[in-house]
Amino acid sequence: MGLSSDRHGGEARLTAYVDALAAALGHADRVAPFQSYCTGLLLPGARKSVEPIAARVEPGRVQAAHQSLHHLVAKADWSDDAVLGAVRAQVLPLIEQRGPIRGWVVDDTGIPKKGQHSVGVARQYCGQLGKQDNCQVAVTLSLAAEHASLPVAHRLYLPQSWAGDPARRAKAGVPEAVTFRTKPQIALEQIRTALAAGMPPAPVLADAGYGVDTDFRDGITELGLHYVAGIQSSASLWPPGMEPLPPKTWTGRGRPPSRVRRDNDHKPVSAKQVALDLPPTAWHRVIWREGSNAPLASRFAAVRVRPAHRDGQRPAPRPEEWLLVEWPKGEVEPTKYWLATLPGTTKLRALVSLAKLRWRVERDYLDLKQELGLGHYEGRGWRGFHHHATLCIAAYGFLLAEQAALPPSGERSPLSIPQSALPNSYRPRGAPDPA
């Protein structure tokens, strides 16, 4: 039965949703714990690791439920890709009923951790904390419409300190096929897989952590997709109307020169310099969406440039792209820069709208972490980390489906999942004896 059926009640709709995903789990005996785990993620609660979930969904038999759920998430050999594909098949059509997919958003999210034994944990930049700290980092790909976005891929970034340590890999169950890959390389593989799966193509949106990687941007272009990617102010560009010098004239000796070049009088400049050289008339105030209190707006300019990084190894100049720059009123210099391969006829407002669409994924992370316990998994293994994230995304997909399928009349019954009270004798593991 579909998600938009006439069955009433949140519990019945969740059961219908789980039934639609059941084939991807591989075995029928995984369906019941799968529904219990998703239910536990959706129910209120401060912690959403395995034991607290077991206590919420089956308070009368916590130990048995804990064993069942732990096996599902940490041990059972079901495919994360298959389950995410089933989630996508159920949820994406409902999202697209309200508007097309406008962007494929590449991003990563950090999960703070203590200790050194959880798979992939290392001292690295954690966006949640805004600084370098001990954490795990997962690279994700989301399909974003104007009103909603759905994560369709996630993979743990495995630092070199882990990838090259056989003992740690074996203890955490890291598959032999998993080798060290940079975050842009992981993201590019996710994009290739999404294209092969037939997902609706759209421009790839990424921040400067990915956009500074020339191979990442080139890889997107080779796949036939456009991108709007953040870059740093120091990025090397040929200003409007300029390009590298042609190859030197062949003298008749040796191999004919075939690479473009530059010299001291003819060379690229930084993105910041391009922006500072623009006339005042190039800057325009653009509103990109309505905020909670007021429209979100800033000053932007866009010009056609040519990226210059490593172009001395090429036989011809790189094609022109858009350089989009944000310079908020009151700031002493521009604050953000993007390169975009959208057509030369693209309007400034459309460029800004796509560049700013990444905010949708920030909302995903907020809900997945604060409401659904994405960072609460307490196991240390590779399989458990990815299974828990997949289950969180499945639960999030159900919430998106509930929102998308709500009729304009508002007559559909609200989401309501019954929750039994915990027995007085229940104490979480590690809790002090009240006596």
C-alpha positions in Angstrom: 0.0 0.0 0.0 1.4 3.4 -0.9 2.3 6.2 1.4 -0.5 8.4 0.2 -3.2 5.8 0.9 -6.3 6.4 3.0 -5.1 4.5 6.0 -5.3 6.7 9.0 -2.9 7.0 11.9 0.8 7.5 12.1 1.5 3.9 13.2 -0.4 2.5 10.2 1.4 4.8 7.7 4.7 3.9 9.2 3.9 0.2 8.8 2.9 0.8 5.2 6.2 2.6 4.6 8.3 -0.1 6.2 6.4 -2.8 4.1 7.4 -0.8 1.0 11.1 -1.0 2.0 11.0 -4.6 3.2 12.3 -6.2 0.0 15.6 -4.3 0.3 16.3 -5.9 3.7 17.0 -9.3 2.3 15.2 -11.4 5.0 11.7 -11.2 6.3 12.9 -11.6 9.9 14.6 -8.1 9.6 11.3 -6.3 8.9 10.0 -6.2 12.5 13.3 -4.9 14.1 13.6 -2.5 11.2 10.2 -1.0 12.0 11.1 -1.0 15.7 14.3 0.9 15.1 12.7 3.5 12.8 9.9 3.9 15.4 12.4 4.4 18.1 14.2 7.1 16.1 10.9 8.9 15.5 9.8 8.8 19.2 10.9 11.6 21.6 14.0 10.9 23.6 17.4 12.3 24.5 19.5 9.4 23.3 18.8 7.3 20.2 21.4 4.5 20.4 20.4 0.9 20.4 19.5 0.3 24.1 17.4 3.5 24.6 15.5 2.6 21.4 14.8 -0.9 22.7 13.6 0.5 26.0 11.2 2.9 24.2 9.7 0.5 21.7 9.5 -2.7 23.9 9.7 -1.6 27.5 8.5 -5.0 28.7 11.3 -7.0 27.1 14.2 -4.5 26.9 17.0 -7.1 26.8 15.6 -9.2 24.1 14.7 -6.1 22.0 18.2 -4.8 22.5 19.7 -8.0 21.1 17.4 -8.0 18.1 18.1 -4.3 17.3 21.8 -4.6 17.9 22.0 -7.5 15.5 20.0 -5.5 12.8 22.3 -2.5 13.0 25.7 -4.0 13.9 25.8 -7.5 12.5 23.1 -8.1 9.8 24.5 -8.2 6.2 21.9 -6.0 4.4 22.7 -3.4 1.8 22.7 0.2 2.7 22.5 1.2 -1.0 19.4 -1.1 -1.5 17.6 0.4 1.4 18.4 4.0 0.4 17.2 3.1 -3.1 13.9 1.9 -1.7 13.6 5.1 0.5 14.3 7.2 -2.6 11.6 5.3 -4.6 9.0 6.0 -2.0 9.8 9.6 -1.1 11.3 11.2 -4.1 8.1 11.1 -6.2 6.2 12.8 -3.4 8.8 15.6 -3.2 8.7 16.1 -7.0 5.0 16.5 -6.9 5.6 19.9 -5.2 8.5 20.9 -7.4 11.4 19.6 -9.4 14.8 18.6 -8.1 17.0 21.7 -8.5 20.4 20.6 -7.2 22.5 17.6 -6.1 24.1 18.9 -2.9 27.5 17.5 -1.9 28.5 18.0 1.7 29.9 16.3 4.8 28.9 16.2 8.4 31.1 15.7 11.5 30.1 13.6 14.5 32.1 14.4 17.7 33.5 11.4 19.4 35.6 10.6 22.4 38.4 8.0 22.3 40.2 6.5 19.4 38.4 3.2 18.7 35.2 4.2 16.7 35.8 3.6 13.1 37.3 6.6 11.2 37.6 8.8 14.3 40.5 11.2 14.1 41.3 14.8 15.0 39.9 16.7 12.0 37.6 19.6 11.2 34.1 19.1 12.6 31.4 21.4 11.2 29.1 20.7 14.1 31.8 22.2 16.5 33.2 24.7 14.0 36.8 23.6 14.8 39.3 20.8 14.6 38.4 18.1 17.1 38.0 14.3 17.6 35.2 13.2 15.3 34.0 11.0 12.5 33.1 12.6 9.1 30.6 11.3 6.6 30.3 12.5 3.0 26.8 12.8 1.7 24.9 13.5 -1.5 21.4 14.9 -1.3 18.7 15.7 -3.9 17.3 19.1 -3.2 14.0 20.7 -4.3 13.0 24.2 -3.2 10.9 22.9 -0.3 12.7 19.7 0.7 15.8 17.6 0.2 16.6 13.9 0.7 20.0 12.3 1.4 20.5 9.6 -1.2 24.1 8.5 -0.3 26.5 8.6 2.7 29.9 7.2 3.3 32.4 7.5 6.1 35.6 9.3 5.3 38.4 7.1 6.4 41.6 9.1 7.2 45.0 7.8 6.1 45.8 7.0 9.7 43.0 4.4 9.6 43.2 3.4 5.9 46.8 2.3 6.3 46.4 0.5 9.7 45.5 -3.2 9.1 44.9 -3.9 12.9 42.5 -1.0 13.3 40.7 -1.9 10.1 40.3 -5.5 11.0 39.0 -4.6 14.5 36.4 -2.2 13.1 35.4 -4.5 10.2 36.5 -2.1 7.4 36.0 -4.0 4.1 39.2 -4.7 2.1 37.9 -2.9 -0.9 37.7 0.4 1.1 41.0 2.3 0.5 41.9 5.9 1.3 40.0 8.4 -0.8 39.7 12.1 -0.4 36.3 13.6 0.3 36.0 15.0 -3.2 36.8 11.6 -4.6 34.1 10.0 -2.4 31.6 12.6 -3.5 32.4 12.1 -7.2 31.9 8.4 -6.9 28.5 9.0 -5.2 27.6 11.3 -8.1 28.5 8.6 -10.7 26.4 6.1 -8.8 23.5 8.4 -8.7 23.6 9.0 -12.4 23.9 5.3 -13.1 20.8 4.8 -10.9 18.8 7.2 -13.1 18.3 9.9 -10.5 16.9 13.2 -12.1 20.0 15.1 -13.1 20.6 18.6 -11.8 23.5 21.0 -11.1 25.9 19.8 -8.4 26.2 22.2 -5.5 29.2 22.1 -3.3 31.1 24.4 -0.8 34.7 25.5 -1.1 35.9 22.3 0.6 35.1 20.5 -2.6 35.1 23.3 -5.2 38.8 24.0 -4.6 39.6 20.6 -6.0 40.0 21.0 -9.8 39.8 17.3 -10.4 36.4 17.2 -8.6 35.0 20.0 -10.8 36.5 18.5 -14.0 35.0 15.1 -13.0 31.5 16.6 -12.8 31.9 18.2 -16.2 33.0 14.9 -17.7 29.9 13.3 -16.3 27.8 15.9 -18.3 26.6 17.8 -15.3 26.8 21.5 -14.4 28.1 22.7 -11.1 27.9 25.7 -8.7 31.0 25.2 -6.5 32.5 27.4 -3.8 36.1 28.5 -4.2 38.6 30.4 -2.2 39.4 34.1 -2.8 42.9 33.1 -3.8 41.7 30.9 -6.7 43.6 31.7 -9.9 41.5 33.0 -12.8 41.8 34.7 -16.1 39.7 37.9 -15.8 36.9 38.7 -18.3 38.2 38.9 -21.8 41.6 37.3 -21.0 42.9 33.8 -21.7 46.3 32.1 -21.7 48.8 32.7 -24.5 48.8 30.2 -27.4 51.6 27.6 -27.6 54.9 28.9 -28.7 55.7 28.9 -32.4 57.5 25.8 -33.5 61.1 26.4 -34.5 61.3 23.2 -36.5 63.4 21.4 -33.9 62.1 18.9 -31.4 58.4 18.2 -30.7 56.0 21.1 -31.7 54.9 23.1 -28.6 51.3 22.1 -27.6 50.5 23.8 -24.3 49.1 27.2 -23.6 51.3 29.5 -21.5 51.6 32.7 -19.5 54.5 35.1 -18.8 55.2 37.9 -16.3 53.2 40.4 -18.3 50.3 38.1 -19.1 49.1 36.0 -16.2 46.0 35.2 -14.2 44.9 36.9 -11.0 43.0 35.9 -7.9 39.3 35.7 -7.6 39.4 38.4 -5.0 41.3 40.7 -7.4 38.7 40.1 -10.2 35.9 41.0 -7.7 37.7 44.2 -6.5 38.3 45.3 -10.1 34.6 45.2 -11.0 32.8 48.6 -11.4 30.1 49.6 -8.8 27.4 49.0 -11.5 28.3 45.3 -11.5 26.9 44.8 -8.0 23.2 44.1 -7.4 21.0 43.3 -4.4 19.4 39.9 -4.8 16.8 38.3 -2.6 17.2 34.5 -2.8 14.4 33.3 -0.4 12.1 34.3 2.4 13.6 34.0 5.9 11.7 33.4 9.1 11.6 37.1 9.9 12.6 38.9 6.7 13.7 38.2 3.1 17.3 36.9 2.8 19.3 39.3 0.6 22.8 40.4 -0.2 24.9 42.1 -2.9 26.2 39.9 -5.8 28.1 40.2 -9.0 28.7 37.6 -11.8 31.2 37.7 -14.6 32.5 35.2 -17.2 36.1 34.1 -16.4 38.4 31.1 -17.2 39.8 29.0 -14.4 43.6 29.0 -14.6 44.7 26.2 -12.2 47.1 23.8 -14.0 46.0 25.2 -17.4 49.7 25.3 -18.4 49.3 21.5 -18.9 46.5 21.9 -21.4 46.5 22.4 -25.2 43.8 25.0 -25.1 42.3 27.4 -22.6 39.6 26.2 -20.2 36.0 27.1 -21.2 34.5 30.2 -19.7 32.5 29.8 -16.5 30.6 32.1 -14.2 32.4 33.7 -11.3 29.7 34.6 -8.7 30.8 36.8 -5.8 28.9 37.9 -2.7 29.8 41.2 -1.1 27.4 42.1 1.7 26.7 45.7 2.3 28.9 47.0 5.2 31.7 44.4 4.6 35.1 45.7 3.7 35.6 43.1 1.0 33.7 40.2 -0.7 33.0 37.2 1.5 32.1 34.3 -0.8 33.0 33.1 -4.2 31.7 30.4 -6.6 32.5 29.0 -10.0 29.5 27.8 -12.1 29.3 26.1 -15.4 25.7 27.1 -16.1 25.0 28.5 -19.5 26.2 32.0 -20.3 22.6 33.2 -20.6 21.9 32.4 -16.9 20.5 35.3 -15.0 22.2 36.6 -11.8 19.1 35.7 -9.6 19.2 32.1 -10.9 22.9 31.8 -10.1 22.4 33.1 -6.6 19.3 30.9 -6.0 21.3 27.7 -6.8 24.4 28.7 -4.9 22.2 29.3 -1.8 20.1 26.2 -2.2 22.7 24.3 -0.1 21.0 25.6 3.0 18.5 22.8 2.6 21.1 20.2 3.5 22.0 22.1 6.6 18.4 21.7 7.7 18.7 17.9 6.9 21.7 17.6 9.2 20.0 19.6 11.9 16.9 17.3 11.9 18.9 14.1 11.4 21.1 14.9 14.4 18.8 16.7 16.8 15.5 14.8 16.1 16.6 11.4 14.8 19.9 10.7 16.6 22.3 10.5 13.6 25.3 11.0 15.9 24.1 8.8 18.7 25.3 5.4 17.6 27.6 3.9 20.2 29.1 1.0 18.2 32.6 1.2 16.8 32.3 -0.8 13.5 32.1 0.1 9.9 28.8 -1.8 9.2 27.0 -0.4 12.3 28.0 3.2 11.5 26.5 3.0 8.0 23.5 0.9 9.0 22.6 3.4 11.7 22.9 6.3 9.3 20.8 4.5 6.7 18.1 3.8 9.3 18.1 7.5 10.3 17.7 8.5 6.7 14.9 6.0 6.3 13.1 7.5 9.3 13.7 11.0 7.9 12.3 9.9 4.6 9.1 8.9 6.4 8.8 12.4 7.9 9.4 13.9 4.5 6.7 11.7 3.0 4.3 12.7 5.7 5.0 16.3 5.0 4.8 15.9 1.2 1.6 13.8 1.2 -0.3 16.2 3.6 -3.4 17.4 1.5 -4.2 21.1 1.3 -7.3 20.5 3.4 -5.2 19.3 6.3 -7.8 16.5 7.0 -5.2 13.7 7.2 -4.6 12.5 10.7 -1.4 13.8 12.3 1.6 11.6 13.0 1.0 9.8 16.2 2.9 6.7 17.3 1.9 5.1 20.6 4.6 4.9 23.3 4.4 2.6 26.3 5.7 3.7 29.7 9.0 2.2 30.9 8.7 -0.2 33.8 9.9 1.2 37.2 12.6 -1.5 37.3 14.4 -0.4 34.1 17.8 1.1 34.4 20.1 1.9 31.4 23.4 0.0 31.3 26.0 1.9 33.3 23.5 3.8 35.4 24.2 3.9 39.1 22.2 1.6 41.4 19.5 3.8 43.0 20.0 2.0 46.3 
